[in-house]
Amino acid sequence: MIASGSWKEKKFKSYNFNALGVMPECGHLHPLMKVRTQFRQIFLEMGFTEMPTNNFIESSFWNFDALFQPQQHPARDQHDTFFLQDPAIATEFPMDYLERVKKVHSEGGYGSQGYKYDWSILEAQKNILRTHTTAVSARMLYKLAQQKEFTPVKYFSIDRVFRNETLDATHLAEFHQIEGVMADRGLTLGHLMGVLKEFFHKLGITKLRFKPAYNPYTEPSMEVFSYHEGGCSAYRGTFNPSTYQVGSKTLFAHKADT
């Protein structure tokens, strides 16, 4: 039209320089971030406090030993865990608590018979990419036990963890873990089930079924299944109540991992 000059014989609509253009559809949130935001809002509505999870690098002490996972456990091998080369070890620990953890591993205590082996601080010092956010829970419960007067708490976290997985269509070397911890006196398994029901109801999931399950690291344990109308999707998770002995205080905590 320009080359031929035919535009001279055409009628054009007046251009409105003050009109706003159509906003481009871009900058959408990633589906994973949308789910994280939704879950986080539900926890906050239920009175939970978010734990600080920005520490991707963790010592083996807080990631494993403080949770009383034996040092010869296969999950602590290189085929399951990413170990750091620099810095390779951690050096700052609450030494009084470290000694108590060492004693429980080696000799037992607080109702446990222990693992009866020579616990090594060199193994506990190794830095890793955290394999679960429960390392954060261990730190928070330790801080809670330092209070002169016990205060009931409800904590949650949603963040990335890292495993030395074989990469394929359904597995990556990192994934997200949701964790909740409740510490109070007189808690029962019924309280945990009630919290889970409320959480799922806020997601619009009302048909739930709890089933006892066996896990070698927790007792008792259970799984929860859900059903959506119009589909056959189901949710499965592992939940457990745990008792933490920190110093002279016993903290009964409900923990939920998904």
Backbone bond lengths (Angstrom), bond angles and torsions (degrees), N, CA, C in turn:
res aa  C-N    CA-C-N  psi(-1)  N-CA   C-N-CA  omega(-1)  CA-C   N-CA-C  phi
1 M - - - 1.459 - - 1.528 110.23 -
2 I 1.295 116.22 -39.80 1.460 119.41 179.20 1.518 110.22 -71.53
3 A 1.340 116.19 -42.02 1.461 120.06 -177.87 1.525 111.63 -65.84
4 S 1.335 116.15 -38.23 1.467 119.28 -177.56 1.524 112.91 -84.06
5 G 1.335 115.97 -18.07 1.461 119.95 -178.58 1.510 113.56 81.39
6 S 1.353 117.23 9.15 1.466 120.12 -178.07 1.520 112.57 -68.27
7 W 1.304 117.21 -15.17 1.461 119.90 179.94 1.524 112.00 -63.58
8 K 1.350 115.56 -21.66 1.461 119.33 -179.02 1.521 111.66 -66.70
9 E 1.328 117.58 -23.47 1.458 121.74 -177.88 1.533 111.90 -99.06
10 K 1.315 117.93 2.15 1.457 122.01 -178.42 1.522 110.61 -96.72
11 K 1.332 115.31 155.37 1.454 121.63 174.95 1.533 108.66 -105.64
12 F 1.301 116.24 129.39 1.460 121.45 -177.37 1.528 110.07 -115.34
13 K 1.313 114.48 144.16 1.460 120.75 176.62 1.526 109.36 -70.67
14 S 1.313 115.95 140.63 1.465 119.98 179.31 1.530 109.99 -61.77
15 Y 1.300 116.02 138.76 1.467 121.04 -178.06 1.521 109.63 -90.27
16 N 1.330 115.72 126.76 1.461 121.42 179.68 1.525 108.66 -93.62
17 F 1.308 115.92 102.83 1.461 119.72 -177.66 1.530 112.59 -73.68
18 N 1.325 118.31 -11.10 1.466 121.97 -179.94 1.528 112.97 -94.04
19 A 1.333 117.12 -7.49 1.466 120.15 -178.75 1.527 110.23 -73.62
20 L 1.331 115.26 144.09 1.462 120.68 177.70 1.521 109.99 -84.98
21 G 1.305 115.81 140.92 1.450 120.14 177.96 1.521 111.95 -77.50
22 V 1.314 116.33 167.80 1.463 121.50 177.75 1.524 108.88 -74.81
23 M 1.319 115.19 126.60 1.462 119.03 -179.92 1.524 110.17 -66.87
24 P 1.312 117.51 130.63 1.477 119.36 178.96 1.526 110.72 -68.24
25 E 1.315 116.18 142.85 1.462 121.11 178.86 1.525 108.71 -84.85
26 C 1.309 115.17 93.40 1.462 119.99 -179.18 1.520 108.45 -151.22
27 G 1.310 115.81 172.43 1.453 120.44 178.00 1.513 114.26 75.76
28 H 1.326 117.86 28.44 1.458 120.54 179.80 1.527 110.51 -73.08
29 L 1.326 115.42 151.78 1.456 120.14 175.60 1.527 110.10 -70.53
30 H 1.319 115.27 144.37 1.460 120.09 174.48 1.533 108.60 -65.97
31 P 1.338 118.61 141.74 1.473 120.32 -179.81 1.525 113.26 -52.62
32 L 1.331 117.02 -37.00 1.457 119.64 179.11 1.524 111.24 -64.65
33 M 1.331 117.08 -40.65 1.456 120.35 178.95 1.526 111.11 -67.40
34 K 1.333 117.11 -34.59 1.463 120.43 177.82 1.527 110.42 -65.08
35 V 1.333 116.41 -41.29 1.465 120.09 178.95 1.523 110.21 -67.10
36 R 1.337 117.19 -42.50 1.463 120.48 177.62 1.522 111.08 -58.62
37 T 1.322 116.48 -44.01 1.465 120.76 -179.77 1.523 110.88 -63.78
38 Q 1.323 116.55 -41.52 1.465 120.69 179.62 1.522 111.08 -64.15
39 F 1.330 117.11 -46.98 1.461 120.71 -179.81 1.526 110.90 -64.06
40 R 1.322 116.12 -41.76 1.465 120.40 -179.43 1.528 110.66 -60.98
41 Q 1.336 116.77 -42.77 1.456 120.52 -179.72 1.524 111.23 -63.62
42 I 1.324 116.91 -38.12 1.470 120.41 178.97 1.521 110.52 -64.48
43 F 1.323 117.00 -45.28 1.465 119.82 178.74 1.529 110.98 -60.11
44 L 1.328 116.97 -43.06 1.460 120.35 -179.82 1.524 110.84 -64.37
45 E 1.330 117.57 -39.54 1.463 120.99 177.60 1.523 111.55 -63.32
46 M 1.328 117.04 -28.93 1.460 121.40 -179.03 1.522 112.41 -88.41
47 G 1.329 116.93 6.32 1.457 120.42 174.40 1.511 115.50 88.46
48 F 1.330 117.94 14.37 1.456 121.24 178.43 1.528 110.33 -84.70
49 T 1.313 115.58 153.33 1.460 122.84 176.02 1.522 108.64 -109.25
50 E 1.330 116.40 134.88 1.463 120.03 -177.35 1.526 111.00 -77.98
51 M 1.319 115.82 133.21 1.459 121.43 178.26 1.530 110.29 -83.97
52 P 1.333 118.18 148.53 1.474 120.40 176.94 1.524 110.36 -72.75
53 T 1.328 116.49 120.04 1.468 120.62 -175.16 1.522 112.20 -121.78
54 N 1.333 117.36 21.94 1.466 120.29 -175.84 1.519 112.99 -82.45
55 N 1.326 117.62 6.71 1.459 121.27 -178.45 1.528 109.10 -101.42
56 F 1.340 116.93 86.73 1.460 120.33 -178.31 1.528 111.67 -69.46
57 I 1.326 116.90 -31.91 1.462 121.35 178.71 1.522 108.83 -88.65
58 E 1.319 115.89 130.35 1.458 120.74 -176.58 1.518 109.46 -137.72
59 S 1.307 116.35 152.33 1.464 119.75 174.86 1.523 109.28 -80.47
60 S 1.314 115.72 153.85 1.462 119.85 177.74 1.524 111.17 -62.41
61 F 1.332 116.32 -25.55 1.467 119.38 179.53 1.521 110.89 -60.55
62 W 1.342 117.15 -52.87 1.460 119.88 -177.74 1.525 111.49 -76.02
63 N 1.317 117.27 -30.41 1.463 120.06 -177.44 1.531 112.31 -78.33
64 F 1.333 116.71 -31.15 1.464 120.36 -175.75 1.529 113.38 -125.79
65 D 1.342 116.29 -58.09 1.464 119.94 -169.78 1.522 112.92 -64.09
66 A 1.338 117.44 -42.95 1.461 120.21 -179.71 1.522 111.79 -65.52
67 L 1.330 116.54 -19.34 1.461 121.89 176.02 1.523 110.90 -96.07
68 F 1.337 115.60 9.26 1.462 123.52 175.40 1.528 112.53 59.57
69 Q 1.324 114.45 40.29 1.458 120.27 170.53 1.526 107.42 -92.58
70 P 1.317 118.82 122.30 1.470 120.67 -174.33 1.524 112.14 -60.05
71 Q 1.314 115.99 150.89 1.457 120.52 -174.70 1.524 113.03 -71.45
72 Q 1.308 118.11 -15.31 1.464 120.53 176.68 1.523 112.12 -96.07
73 H 1.333 117.28 10.06 1.461 120.75 -179.13 1.531 109.74 -66.28
74 P 1.342 118.46 137.34 1.474 120.49 -176.93 1.526 113.90 -61.98
75 A 1.340 118.52 -24.38 1.465 120.39 178.83 1.524 111.93 -65.51
76 R 1.330 116.92 -16.30 1.456 120.77 -179.53 1.524 112.46 -92.22
77 D 1.322 117.43 5.41 1.460 121.21 178.15 1.524 110.51 -84.07
78 Q 1.329 116.08 166.10 1.454 121.01 -176.90 1.520 112.97 -67.37
79 H 1.320 117.90 -22.36 1.461 118.42 -178.98 1.528 111.47 -76.09
80 D 1.332 118.16 -7.83 1.462 121.37 177.32 1.525 112.95 -118.86
81 T 1.318 117.87 -21.96 1.461 122.30 -170.42 1.522 110.85 -128.50
82 F 1.343 116.61 143.26 1.459 122.16 175.06 1.529 109.27 -90.93
83 F 1.332 116.90 118.96 1.458 122.11 177.70 1.526 109.88 -99.79
84 L 1.330 116.47 143.45 1.460 121.58 -179.69 1.525 110.36 -88.27
85 Q 1.324 115.34 146.51 1.460 120.93 175.07 1.523 111.70 -94.69
86 D 1.338 117.27 -32.57 1.462 120.46 -178.04 1.532 109.81 -149.09
87 P 1.338 118.62 110.46 1.464 127.02 -1.96 1.526 110.88 -79.20
88 A 1.295 116.56 137.57 1.459 121.37 -174.21 1.521 112.65 -80.44
89 I 1.338 117.08 -27.20 1.461 119.39 -175.98 1.522 110.68 -133.71
90 A 1.324 115.07 157.28 1.463 122.88 172.77 1.524 108.40 -102.95
91 T 1.318 116.10 150.90 1.469 119.79 -175.60 1.524 113.66 -125.28
92 E 1.325 117.93 -12.47 1.462 120.06 -175.99 1.527 110.16 -105.24
93 F 1.324 115.07 115.85 1.459 122.02 178.75 1.528 108.88 -139.56
94 P 1.323 117.96 153.77 1.470 119.80 168.47 1.530 108.15 -73.02
95 M 1.319 117.10 101.66 1.460 121.43 -167.74 1.523 112.99 -62.78
96 D 1.340 117.51 -34.67 1.460 118.43 179.29 1.526 110.64 -64.49
97 Y 1.328 115.90 -40.57 1.465 119.83 178.76 1.522 110.61 -71.12
98 L 1.335 117.21 -38.89 1.462 120.73 178.07 1.525 110.92 -58.61
99 E 1.331 116.97 -40.99 1.462 120.22 179.82 1.525 111.41 -65.61
100 R 1.333 117.00 -36.76 1.466 119.42 178.69 1.529 110.99 -68.92
101 V 1.339 115.92 -40.10 1.464 119.58 177.07 1.526 110.04 -62.78
102 K 1.325 116.15 -43.18 1.470 120.95 178.28 1.525 110.92 -58.70
103 K 1.323 116.61 -43.56 1.463 120.31 -177.68 1.525 111.56 -65.31
104 V 1.337 116.60 -40.47 1.467 119.38 179.72 1.523 110.42 -65.26
105 H 1.342 117.25 -41.04 1.463 120.36 177.05 1.527 110.91 -61.94
106 S 1.328 116.25 -45.57 1.467 120.89 -170.94 1.521 113.22 -83.61
107 E 1.340 116.40 -41.10 1.461 120.03 -172.35 1.523 113.85 -119.25
108 G 1.323 116.53 -22.06 1.457 119.86 -174.61 1.518 110.99 98.28
109 G 1.310 115.85 178.05 1.455 121.68 -179.99 1.509 111.18 150.68
110 Y 1.337 116.04 163.04 1.465 122.20 -179.95 1.530 111.56 55.42
111 G 1.327 116.46 36.07 1.457 120.47 179.42 1.512 114.88 91.86
112 S 1.346 117.65 -3.73 1.461 121.68 179.78 1.522 109.75 -105.14
113 Q 1.327 116.99 145.42 1.458 120.70 177.13 1.523 112.38 -88.29
114 G 1.341 116.86 -3.38 1.456 120.36 178.00 1.514 112.57 74.17
115 Y 1.334 114.94 -175.91 1.464 120.52 -178.89 1.525 112.72 -103.10
116 K 1.339 117.06 -9.04 1.468 121.65 175.46 1.528 112.31 59.47
117 Y 1.329 117.05 52.50 1.459 120.63 175.51 1.523 108.31 -141.46
118 D 1.324 116.17 168.08 1.464 121.33 179.89 1.527 109.16 -82.50
119 W 1.315 115.60 102.33 1.464 121.64 -179.14 1.521 109.76 -69.79
120 S 1.342 117.03 135.24 1.465 121.77 -175.30 1.519 110.50 -113.62
121 I 1.327 116.36 125.71 1.462 120.01 176.48 1.526 110.83 -69.89
122 L 1.333 117.51 -25.99 1.463 120.49 178.05 1.526 110.90 -63.06
123 E 1.317 116.09 -37.54 1.465 120.26 177.31 1.524 110.60 -69.83
124 A 1.322 116.41 -37.64 1.464 120.95 -178.64 1.524 111.98 -71.30
125 Q 1.324 117.76 -24.22 1.463 121.50 -177.33 1.526 113.19 -78.92
126 K 1.306 119.18 -16.06 1.463 121.85 -173.94 1.528 111.03 -61.88
127 N 1.330 115.46 129.40 1.463 120.93 177.14 1.522 110.54 -84.59
128 I 1.328 115.17 140.90 1.459 121.31 -178.15 1.525 109.22 -140.38
129 L 1.328 116.15 167.01 1.456 120.48 163.13 1.521 106.26 -81.35
130 R 1.318 116.93 124.02 1.465 120.04 -170.97 1.528 111.06 -54.08
131 T 1.315 115.22 137.90 1.460 120.70 -178.98 1.520 112.09 -93.83
132 H 1.323 117.55 -10.75 1.464 122.31 175.82 1.526 108.59 -161.39
133 T 1.322 115.78 158.34 1.463 119.95 178.76 1.525 111.65 -80.38
134 T 1.323 117.48 -1.04 1.460 120.23 177.75 1.524 111.21 -64.31
135 A 1.332 116.83 -21.57 1.462 119.66 173.92 1.525 110.54 -61.15
136 V 1.327 116.72 -36.22 1.464 120.97 176.68 1.527 109.85 -67.44
137 S 1.326 116.72 -41.19 1.466 120.52 178.33 1.522 110.88 -61.33
138 A 1.335 116.86 -39.59 1.464 120.48 179.53 1.526 110.82 -61.57
139 R 1.319 116.69 -42.47 1.468 120.44 177.96 1.528 111.02 -64.36
140 M 1.332 116.58 -43.20 1.461 120.43 -177.72 1.525 111.23 -65.98
141 L 1.330 117.18 -39.71 1.460 119.97 178.85 1.524 111.13 -68.49
142 Y 1.333 116.57 -34.17 1.465 119.22 175.72 1.531 110.39 -63.56
143 K 1.340 116.50 -44.78 1.467 119.69 177.80 1.522 111.17 -62.48
144 L 1.325 116.00 -38.39 1.459 120.02 179.36 1.523 111.09 -61.99
145 A 1.326 116.24 -37.91 1.462 120.57 -178.43 1.523 112.70 -70.49
146 Q 1.331 117.58 -15.34 1.462 120.42 179.56 1.527 112.17 -82.26
147 Q 1.325 117.50 -8.70 1.457 120.39 179.14 1.526 110.63 -68.86
148 K 1.316 116.19 142.82 1.463 120.03 177.73 1.524 110.82 -69.34
149 E 1.324 115.97 -38.62 1.454 120.90 176.35 1.524 108.72 -117.82
150 F 1.316 115.32 125.42 1.462 120.28 -176.97 1.524 110.78 -66.45
151 T 1.324 116.20 134.33 1.456 122.96 177.36 1.519 109.08 -121.78
152 P 1.334 119.01 122.37 1.470 120.18 177.40 1.525 110.67 -58.96
153 V 1.328 116.47 141.38 1.460 120.81 -177.81 1.526 110.16 -137.76
154 K 1.325 114.14 157.64 1.462 122.12 171.66 1.527 106.95 -134.40
155 Y 1.317 116.28 115.47 1.454 122.29 -177.18 1.527 110.28 -114.93
156 F 1.335 115.66 155.40 1.464 120.26 171.14 1.519 109.18 -147.80
157 S 1.318 115.77 160.52 1.466 121.40 174.73 1.520 109.00 -150.23
158 I 1.325 115.30 147.91 1.465 123.09 174.47 1.521 106.47 -138.98
159 D 1.312 117.30 110.30 1.463 118.07 -178.52 1.522 110.52 -165.74
160 R 1.335 114.02 178.67 1.458 120.95 -174.77 1.526 112.37 -81.61
161 V 1.310 114.79 145.82 1.460 122.82 171.42 1.528 107.47 -132.20
162 F 1.330 115.90 166.68 1.463 119.60 -169.51 1.529 110.50 -132.98
163 R 1.317 115.54 133.13 1.463 122.10 176.91 1.530 108.74 -134.27
164 N 1.299 115.67 145.66 1.466 121.06 179.12 1.529 109.07 -81.24
165 E 1.324 115.01 71.34 1.461 121.64 -176.75 1.529 111.01 -91.53
166 T 1.315 115.47 155.69 1.457 120.73 169.95 1.522 108.29 -76.72
167 L 1.325 116.88 121.82 1.458 120.75 -174.73 1.524 110.77 -74.19
168 D 1.328 115.54 130.77 1.458 121.16 174.11 1.521 108.26 -151.51
169 A 1.318 117.14 -164.60 1.463 121.03 -174.71 1.524 112.66 -65.13
170 T 1.314 118.16 -22.86 1.466 121.06 -175.94 1.523 113.26 -120.79
171 H 1.323 118.78 3.48 1.457 120.94 -177.86 1.530 110.59 -133.22
172 L 1.323 115.37 136.46 1.454 122.42 172.58 1.524 108.58 -124.59
173 A 1.317 115.74 172.32 1.458 120.10 178.80 1.520 111.72 -81.22
174 E 1.322 117.46 -3.24 1.461 120.87 175.85 1.521 109.22 -142.78
175 F 1.323 115.51 152.01 1.458 121.08 175.95 1.523 107.83 -154.76
176 H 1.308 116.68 173.40 1.461 121.23 -178.48 1.525 110.67 -100.48
177 Q 1.308 115.09 142.18 1.456 121.33 178.24 1.524 109.12 -123.70
178 I 1.321 115.50 136.15 1.462 122.05 174.86 1.521 107.42 -106.30
179 E 1.304 116.31 130.71 1.463 119.31 -177.14 1.519 109.99 -140.05
180 G 1.315 115.35 139.47 1.452 121.02 176.00 1.512 110.46 -129.87
181 V 1.320 116.72 142.66 1.460 121.99 179.35 1.523 108.84 -133.59
182 M 1.321 115.99 130.84 1.460 121.65 173.58 1.517 108.46 -122.15
183 A 1.311 116.91 129.57 1.458 121.63 179.37 1.524 108.84 -125.31
184 D 1.322 115.78 120.04 1.461 120.88 -179.57 1.518 108.13 -166.57
185 R 1.303 116.24 171.48 1.456 121.43 175.55 1.526 109.45 -90.55
186 G 1.324 115.81 142.08 1.453 120.55 174.47 1.510 115.47 78.76
187 L 1.322 118.22 14.51 1.459 119.99 178.24 1.527 110.41 -72.71
188 T 1.313 115.71 147.54 1.460 121.28 177.93 1.523 109.43 -129.72
189 L 1.317 114.77 173.10 1.459 119.53 176.74 1.526 110.70 -63.12
190 G 1.321 116.87 -28.83 1.459 120.69 177.68 1.521 112.45 -63.17
191 H 1.344 117.22 -36.13 1.460 119.98 176.39 1.528 110.59 -62.53
192 L 1.326 115.96 -43.17 1.460 120.09 179.75 1.524 110.90 -61.83
193 M 1.322 116.67 -44.30 1.463 120.15 179.70 1.526 110.91 -63.45
194 G 1.328 116.82 -37.28 1.457 120.13 178.39 1.519 112.45 -65.29
195 V 1.338 116.59 -40.53 1.465 120.43 177.98 1.524 110.34 -63.96
196 L 1.327 116.30 -42.61 1.464 119.95 -179.67 1.531 111.19 -65.01
197 K 1.321 116.79 -41.12 1.466 119.83 177.95 1.522 110.87 -60.54
198 E 1.330 116.77 -44.42 1.457 120.43 -179.62 1.525 110.97 -63.98
199 F 1.336 116.30 -40.42 1.464 120.25 179.37 1.526 110.80 -60.99
200 F 1.321 116.51 -48.02 1.462 119.80 -178.17 1.527 111.80 -69.74
201 H 1.327 117.00 -34.01 1.462 119.24 177.44 1.526 110.85 -62.11
202 K 1.329 116.97 -37.32 1.461 120.60 177.86 1.530 111.52 -67.85
203 L 1.326 116.79 -20.54 1.464 121.32 174.42 1.525 111.92 -86.22
204 G 1.340 116.16 -5.43 1.456 119.93 -177.35 1.511 113.32 88.22
205 I 1.333 117.00 12.60 1.464 121.94 179.83 1.525 107.75 -106.21
206 T 1.318 116.67 112.10 1.464 120.46 -174.58 1.522 113.62 -112.49
207 K 1.323 117.56 -21.28 1.461 120.15 -179.17 1.524 109.00 -90.60
208 L 1.323 115.62 99.24 1.461 121.99 -177.14 1.516 110.37 -120.95
209 R 1.308 114.75 151.73 1.460 120.55 174.30 1.523 108.49 -141.01
210 F 1.324 116.13 126.22 1.462 121.82 178.24 1.529 109.02 -98.59
211 K 1.316 115.49 136.77 1.461 120.50 -177.32 1.526 109.69 -133.55
212 P 1.331 118.10 130.21 1.467 119.54 175.57 1.527 110.64 -58.75
213 A 1.312 116.24 143.89 1.466 120.90 -178.55 1.520 109.03 -141.70
214 Y 1.314 114.93 157.93 1.464 120.28 177.50 1.518 109.89 -104.09
215 N 1.310 116.07 126.25 1.455 122.62 169.93 1.523 107.22 -131.54
216 P 1.319 117.81 130.53 1.464 119.77 -175.43 1.523 113.80 -66.12
217 Y 1.342 117.69 -14.64 1.460 120.30 -175.27 1.525 112.91 -105.43
218 T 1.332 119.27 -4.90 1.464 120.85 178.86 1.516 110.18 -141.50
219 E 1.307 115.25 147.57 1.461 121.10 177.21 1.526 108.31 -152.39
220 P 1.338 119.55 121.74 1.474 125.53 -2.15 1.523 111.25 -81.88
221 S 1.316 116.39 166.52 1.457 122.48 176.63 1.520 109.09 -134.62
222 M 1.319 115.59 158.76 1.458 118.92 177.70 1.519 109.37 -152.95
223 E 1.326 114.71 164.20 1.454 122.65 176.40 1.519 108.34 -121.81
224 V 1.322 115.58 152.64 1.457 119.99 178.27 1.523 108.54 -123.89
225 F 1.320 115.75 134.31 1.454 122.39 179.35 1.526 108.56 -118.00
226 S 1.322 116.18 146.06 1.457 120.26 178.59 1.514 109.55 -132.60
227 Y 1.339 114.82 158.54 1.465 120.69 -178.72 1.518 109.07 -133.54
228 H 1.334 116.25 135.61 1.456 122.32 177.40 1.522 109.67 -106.10
229 E 1.330 116.58 133.43 1.459 119.87 174.35 1.533 109.43 -64.09
230 G 1.321 115.78 140.05 1.450 119.90 179.08 1.510 113.46 83.79
231 G 1.306 117.29 4.62 1.458 120.32 179.45 1.507 109.98 -160.18
232 C 1.292 116.12 171.42 1.460 120.13 -177.70 1.522 110.54 -117.68
233 S 1.335 116.77 28.56 1.456 119.38 179.13 1.516 109.78 -76.31
234 A 1.296 116.13 147.46 1.463 121.05 -179.34 1.511 108.89 -138.06
235 Y 1.326 115.67 146.92 1.457 121.74 177.66 1.515 108.09 -106.70
236 R 1.305 115.65 139.93 1.457 119.67 178.18 1.519 108.53 -136.29
237 G 1.303 116.73 129.33 1.453 121.07 178.66 1.512 110.49 -144.61
238 T 1.313 116.43 168.06 1.455 122.29 179.09 1.517 108.90 -117.21
239 F 1.320 116.43 131.18 1.454 121.40 -176.77 1.520 108.71 -133.70
240 N 1.313 115.52 145.95 1.452 117.53 -178.39 1.513 111.38 -155.37
241 P 1.343 116.74 145.42 1.457 120.37 169.56 1.518 108.92 -90.45
242 S 1.311 117.43 141.84 1.457 120.83 -178.65 1.520 109.92 -135.20
243 T 1.310 115.95 150.11 1.454 121.59 175.84 1.518 108.59 -110.05
244 Y 1.327 116.78 124.71 1.455 122.02 -179.53 1.522 109.03 -109.74
245 Q 1.320 116.67 126.87 1.451 121.57 174.97 1.524 107.63 -101.66
246 V 1.318 116.49 110.84 1.456 121.55 -179.19 1.523 107.49 -122.35
247 G 1.318 115.41 107.79 1.456 118.31 -176.77 1.515 109.87 65.80
248 S 1.324 115.92 -129.82 1.461 120.55 -178.80 1.520 112.06 -94.61
249 K 1.341 117.24 4.48 1.457 120.57 -175.38 1.522 110.55 -111.50
250 T 1.305 115.90 139.95 1.453 121.80 175.86 1.520 108.61 -106.03
251 L 1.322 116.62 122.18 1.455 122.01 -179.70 1.517 108.39 -110.38
252 F 1.323 115.82 122.70 1.460 120.18 176.91 1.512 107.76 -96.28
253 A 1.310 116.64 116.07 1.464 120.43 -172.16 1.516 110.29 -125.33
254 H 1.320 115.21 137.80 1.456 121.40 170.85 1.513 107.74 -92.78
255 K 1.315 117.32 130.50 1.461 121.41 179.65 1.512 109.21 -126.37
256 A 1.319 115.92 134.47 1.461 121.07 178.30 1.513 109.28 -125.29
257 D 1.319 117.19 123.67 1.461 122.67 177.49 1.516 108.70 -114.86
258 T 1.331 116.23 140.51 1.457 119.68 174.90 1.514 108.76 -126.54
